[in-house]
Amino acid sequence: MPQSVQPLIAARHDQMFPVLEPPEVDRLLRFGERKSYAAGDRIVATGEVAPGAFVSRAGSMSCRTDGWEIPSLS
């Protein structure tokens, strides 16, 4: 990952990946649908229409692209 991106992610981590309380997650359900993904499944890919925002209730996600990886999101 380019040097200039790492401090930005560290500084904005809580804004990019907020931790929601269960009632907050429940309120979000009316805007989408519940889905599950197996470990290693690709959820979003460049050039494809993204399904929107993601809320992880359990487990973790990692974001990667060729050349760099964002640390695991738990």
Helices and strands as residue ranges (DSSP letters): H 5-16, H 22-28, G 29-31, E 61-65, E 68-73
